[in-house]
């Protein structure tokens, strides 16, 4: 299922709809807040300093692809 707001303010305007969809999809309450914690110190299997150095772990260099979608402010594109 996909739901897109066409304008940034639409996320506020249609918040009751988006809140219910997101809560059901992620199986959380509508009042749930997402908090990012990028701290790696103390994670099992990683160096004590939390720095992920692939060479020190004996792993080869990795390649990664990141996809970014964006809209122009005056020309909103669907699905971004």
Residue, then its C-alpha position, 0 to 999 in steps of 0.5 A: x500500500x502506498x500513501x503520498x501527500x502532494x504538499x508538505x502541509x498535507x501531512x498535517x492536513x491529513x494527519x488523522x489518516x496518515x497516523x492510522x495508516x502508519x500505526x497499523x502498518x508498523x503495528x504501533x500506537x498512533x502516539x508512538x514517536x520514532x527516535x534514532x540512536x546511531x550510537x554504536x558503543x557497546x553493541x556486541x560484536x563491534x569494537x569498543x569505540x563503536x567505530x566500524x572500520x571494515x579493514x580492522x574487522x578483516x572485511x573487504x570494502x563495500x559498495x552501497x547505493x542510496x536512492x533519493x527522491x525529491x520535489x521542486x518546491x513549485x512543481x510537486x511531483x507525486x511519490x516523493 
